[in-house]
Amino acid sequence: MNLADKVLAVNNDLPIRTDGPVHSGKVRSVYWLTPEDSQRLIKERGYDVAADAPLAIMVISDRISAFDCIWHGEGGMNGVPGKGAALNAISNHWFKLFREQGLADSHILDIPHPFVWIVQKAKPVMIEAICRQYITGSMWRAYSKGERDFCGIELPDDLQKDQKLPELLITPSTKGILKGLPGVPEADDVNITRTDIENNYQAFNFATTEDIDYYEKLLKEGFDVISDELAKLDQIFVDTKFEFGYVTDKAGNKKLIYMDEVGTPDSSRIWDGPSYRDGKVVENSKESFRQLLLNHFPDPDILLNKDRMDEREALAKDNALPEAVLMEVSATYVAIAEKITGKNLNLSGNPKTEIIEILDKEYGLIV
């Protein structure tokens, strides 16, 4: 079997029984189950959700996105071997730790296969919550051009690139396009302040203003849990993105939970501790792939400039990356997953066949 066969690149064509279209994101595809199947599984499996909660099967892929584009490699490699399994294993590890330490639940109810989650429908908070412990990336680029105000937080003048910040910063941005909010541009992924959130808490889907405090508490606690655990492995948790939503449990209580993925190399920057102390940044996250792309193409501005999106999409579509590049990314993802979980990552020879078999025999969800 060649490498391309081991990659799960297309994940929206599984014969899972659903009565709606499959929602396919950059990396995951979501299959909303029929009400009958949702109710049956809740009963059979004893999930702590409302009896009529909509459930979905979420299937991860090995696709890799960067700069808002999906990239591919030579020889028909439309993804990175091991990437999907690594992301799910890391997220599962952190979500379990969050629950054990009394932080909050996640949207995941069951993990039938390393590539698959059974999730409950949540009402998302319309914020991508970014926590930053070091100044790097887009924040450093803006800071080096003279910007000092980030989401209403004033930074001092004497910071150096990749330096630890005086405190953990929360720099939220919009998730999706929100219309009619004073001072908030009608665009996806624009920075907002805490005041913006307080003044428009219902537009951001918060139930109460008190929940803004709770969301910030969960942000900081979640960040600290991951940061402390990574420090034990001599890895530095640099920055990360969290997402939240509301669900209702079996008893009818409405609660705020973690959503999407947490503490993964896709949603976070993780640096190697020994290298950092030697004055060198070694990335154990997707940032190394972004840097690789910036160095690979002669005009990096295409990747950084949002006004050149058409050129960027053409670049991703027309350029197959060398196999060695994708295998380097694979090695990074697999190594950090094994380091975090303390277990070997078992890479499937044919993930799609396995998924169909498990969802058929054990869950009765295949048509």
Buried (B, 14 or more C-beta within 10 A) or exposed (E): EEBBEBBBBBBBEBEBBBEEEBEBBEBBBBBBBBEEBBBBBBEEEEBBBBEEBBBBBBBBBBBBBBBEBBBBBBEEBBBBBBBBBBBBBBBBBBBEBBEEEEBBBBBBBBBBBBBBBBBBBBBBBBBBBBBBBBBBBEBBEBBEEEEEEBBEBEBEEEBEEBEBBEEBBBBBBBBEEBEEBEEBEEEEEEBBBBEBBEBBBEBBBBBEEEBBEBBBEBBEBBBBBBBEBBEEBEBBBBBBBBBBBBBBBEEEEEBBBBBBBBBBBBBBBBBBBEBBEEEEBBBBBBBBBBBBBBEBBEEBEBBBEEEBEEEBBEBBEEBBBEBEBBBBBBEBBBBBBBBBBEEEBEBBEEBBEBBBEBBBEEBEBBE
